[in-house]
Amino acid sequence: LENRTERLEAEFSIDCQKYGLTQREAVVLSRLRHGHTYEETAKSLNLSINTIKTHAKNIHSKQQAFEQTRSKIWISA
């Protein structure tokens, strides 16, 4: 179990760096990945639900941009 937790934390850290997430986006992503709702995340971070939605949208956009770039590189190789 400890190795699995360490592996998941390492993968999460790599994802944050890979996608260029801000520190706040990383916190939001972590809470959402752990099953917290937008409402729970907003409350725990003392933010509005709209702010959490904005962070989630930005995270998704960064992930999409990364995947599109990776696809273009793979196709051109």
Buried (B, 14 or more C-beta within 10 A) or exposed (E): EEEEEEEEEEEBEEBBEEBEBEEEBBBBBBBBEEEBEBEBBBEEBEBEEEBBBBBBEBBEEBBEEBEEEEEEEEEEE
